[in-house]
């Protein structure tokens, strides 16, 4: 009987140990499952974080590209505004020159009439200059250019440079010869005429503008590399000028290899 009771107590002890081990195994299994779930969740969060970072980098690059395009558009707008302003000033100058010429002609006619009254016979025709002064020729040429009579404007501006090579208007006349060809989209000839401004009038205020236009001619001819060289020279050699500011802005429209950004 005693032995039977001892065996029964031993059996219960074994069963208790077995139960404790089973519980321990179950607890360990639950902990491992929770740890695996946490690792999966952490991996998912890391993936989402990486995707967010890549998205932010893409957005930053896009913002930089848009900012460059906006700056280039601002530069082109400033260039157009400057040309419009220059055209308005030239129009006013032409009107003033025409008004002055008309007044001088009326005074001359009045003088001829007075002289005709003091002599017998018909009055002699006044001896007039066949082409007028540099200012008159320049004003006439500008009027032709405004009327889009480009061939006539070229001839009239060229007469200013030929007859009055030392006049301050000569360099401007040479620049507008190039501009007349540029407006006709004859870019090779326009470059030749703008280069003449640089070679013949190196101290002229028209030099940076001529160099800027040479770059625009190269760009129109799809030669982006030479356009870059011209604009870099303007920015380097003529800092502080309107042409240098426009050249710097136009350079932003070119990629690192000389290809326009899209």
C-alpha positions in Angstrom: 0.0 0.0 0.0 2.8 2.4 1.0 4.6 1.7 -2.3 1.5 2.3 -4.2 1.0 5.6 -2.6 4.7 6.5 -3.3 4.2 5.6 -7.0 1.1 7.7 -7.2 2.9 10.7 -5.7 5.7 10.2 -8.1 3.3 10.0 -11.0 1.6 13.3 -10.0 5.0 15.0 -9.6 6.0 13.9 -13.2 2.7 15.1 -14.5 3.3 18.5 -12.8 6.7 18.8 -14.3 5.4 17.9 -17.7 2.7 20.6 -17.3 5.2 23.2 -16.3 7.4 22.4 -19.3 4.5 22.6 -21.6 3.5 26.0 -20.3 7.1 27.2 -20.7 7.2 26.0 -24.2 3.9 27.7 -25.0 5.1 31.0 -23.5 8.4 30.7 -25.4 6.4 30.1 -28.6 4.2 33.1 -28.0 7.2 35.4 -27.4 8.9 34.2 -30.6 5.7 34.9 -32.5 5.4 38.4 -31.1 9.1 39.1 -31.9 8.6 37.9 -35.5 5.5 40.1 -35.9 7.4 43.1 -34.5 10.3 42.5 -36.9 7.9 42.2 -39.9 6.2 45.5 -38.8 9.5 47.2 -38.4 10.6 46.1 -41.8 7.4 47.4 -43.3 7.9 50.8 -41.6 11.5 50.9 -42.9 10.3 50.3 -46.4 7.7 53.0 -46.2 10.3 55.4 -44.8 12.6 54.7 -47.7 9.8 55.2 -50.2 9.0 58.5 -48.5 12.6 59.6 -48.7 12.9 58.8 -52.4 9.7 60.7 -53.0 11.0 63.7 -51.2 14.3 63.6 -53.3 12.3 63.4 -56.5 10.1 66.3 -55.5 13.2 68.3 -54.6 14.8 67.7 -58.0 11.5 68.6 -59.7 11.3 71.9 -57.7 14.9 72.7 -58.6 14.1 72.1 -62.3 11.0 74.2 -62.2 12.9 77.0 -60.4 15.5 77.0 -63.2 12.8 77.2 -65.8 11.1 80.1 -64.0 14.3 82.0 -63.8 14.9 81.5 -67.5 11.4 82.7 -68.3 12.0 85.7 -66.1 15.2 86.4 -68.0 13.5 86.1 -71.3 10.7 88.4 -70.1 13.2 91.0 -68.9 15.0 90.8 -72.3 11.7 91.4 -74.2 10.8 94.3 -71.9 14.2 95.8 -72.4 13.8 95.6 -76.2 10.4 97.1 -76.0 11.7 99.9 -73.8 14.6 100.5 -76.2 12.3 100.6 -79.2 10.1 103.2 -77.4 13.1 105.3 -76.7 14.3 105.0 -80.3 10.8 105.8 -81.6 10.8 109.0 -79.5 14.3 109.8 -80.8 13.2 109.3 -84.4 10.1 111.5 -83.9 12.3 114.2 -82.3 14.8 114.1 -85.2 12.0 114.2 -87.8 10.4 117.1 -86.1 13.8 118.9 -85.9 14.4 118.2 -89.6 10.9 119.5 -90.5 11.5 122.7 -88.6 14.9 123.2 -90.2 13.3 122.6 -93.7 10.5 125.1 -93.0 13.0 127.7 -91.8 15.1 127.1 -95.0 12.1 127.4 -97.2 11.2 130.7 -95.4 14.7 132.0 -96.0 14.6 131.1 -99.7 11.2 132.9 -100.1 12.6 136.0 -98.4 15.7 136.0 -100.6 13.5 135.5 -103.7 11.7 138.7 -103.0 14.9 140.7 -103.0 16.3 139.5 -106.3 14.9 139.5 -109.9 14.0 136.4 -111.6 13.0 133.1 -110.1 14.7 132.1 -106.9 17.6 129.7 -107.2 17.2 126.3 -105.7 19.0 126.0 -102.3 22.1 123.9 -102.2 21.2 121.1 -99.9 23.3 118.2 -98.7 22.4 115.1 -100.7 22.0 112.9 -97.6 21.9 115.2 -94.5 23.7 114.7 -91.2 24.5 111.6 -89.3 21.5 112.2 -87.0 19.1 112.6 -90.0 20.4 109.5 -91.7 20.2 107.5 -88.5 16.6 108.7 -87.8 15.6 107.8 -91.4 17.1 104.3 -91.0 15.4 103.7 -87.7 12.1 104.7 -89.3 12.7 102.2 -92.1 13.5 99.5 -89.5 10.3 100.2 -87.6 8.4 99.9 -90.8 10.0 96.5 -91.3 11.7 97.7 -94.5 14.8 95.8 -93.5 16.8 96.1 -96.8 16.3 99.8 -96.9 17.2 100.1 -93.2 20.5 98.2 -93.8 21.5 100.5 -96.7 20.6 103.6 -94.7 22.5 102.4 -91.5 25.4 101.4 -93.7 25.5 104.9 -95.2 25.9 106.3 -91.6 28.9 104.0 -90.9 30.4 104.8 -94.3 30.0 108.6 -94.3 30.4 109.2 -90.6 32.7 106.4 -89.3 33.9 108.6 -86.3 30.4 109.7 -85.2 29.0 108.2 -82.0 26.1 106.9 -83.9 28.2 104.8 -86.2 28.6 101.9 -83.7 24.8 102.0 -83.1 24.1 102.0 -86.8 26.4 98.9 -87.2 24.6 97.1 -84.4 21.2 97.8 -86.1 22.5 96.4 -89.4 23.0 93.1 -87.5 19.6 93.5 -85.9 17.9 93.9 -89.3 19.4 90.7 -90.5 18.5 89.0 -87.2 14.8 90.0 -87.6 14.9 88.5 -91.1 16.3 85.3 -89.5 19.4 85.5 -91.6 21.5 84.4 -88.6 24.9 83.8 -90.3 24.9 87.3 -91.8 23.6 88.8 -88.5 26.5 87.3 -86.6 28.9 88.8 -89.2 27.5 92.2 -88.7 27.4 91.9 -84.9 31.0 90.8 -84.9 31.9 93.9 -86.9 30.6 96.0 -84.0 33.0 94.2 -81.7 36.0 94.4 -84.1 35.5 98.0 -85.4 34.1 99.7 -82.2 35.7 97.8 -79.3 35.0 100.6 -76.8 31.4 101.0 -77.8 28.6 100.4 -75.4 27.0 98.2 -78.1 29.7 95.5 -77.8 28.1 93.5 -74.9 24.7 93.7 -76.7 26.3 92.5 -80.0 28.0 89.6 -78.2 24.7 88.7 -76.5 23.0 88.6 -79.9 25.8 86.5 -81.4 25.0 83.9 -78.7 21.3 84.1 -79.7 22.2 83.5 -83.3 24.2 80.4 -82.4 21.3 79.1 -80.3 18.9 79.7 -83.3 21.4 77.7 -85.4 21.3 74.9 -82.8 24.9 75.5 -81.8 24.4 75.5 -78.1 28.1 75.2 -77.3 29.1 78.4 -79.1 26.1 80.1 -77.6 27.4 79.2 -74.1 30.9 80.6 -75.0 29.4 83.9 -76.2 27.2 84.3 -73.1 29.9 83.4 -70.7 32.2 86.0 -72.3 29.5 88.7 -71.8 29.0 87.7 -68.2 32.8 87.7 -67.5 33.9 90.8 -69.5 30.9 93.1 -69.0 29.7 92.5 -65.4 26.9 94.8 -64.2 25.5 95.5 -67.6 22.0 94.5 -68.7 23.5 92.3 -71.4 25.5 90.4 -68.7 22.4 89.9 -66.6 20.5 88.5 -69.6 23.5 86.3 -70.6 23.7 84.8 -67.0 20.0 84.0 -67.1 20.1 82.5 -70.6 23.0 80.3 -69.5 20.6 78.6 -67.1 18.6 77.4 -70.0 21.5 75.3 -71.1 22.4 71.9 -69.6 25.9 70.9 -68.6 26.6 69.6 -72.0 25.3 72.6 -73.9 21.9 71.1 -74.5 18.8 73.2 -73.6 16.9 71.9 -70.6 13.4 70.6 -71.3 
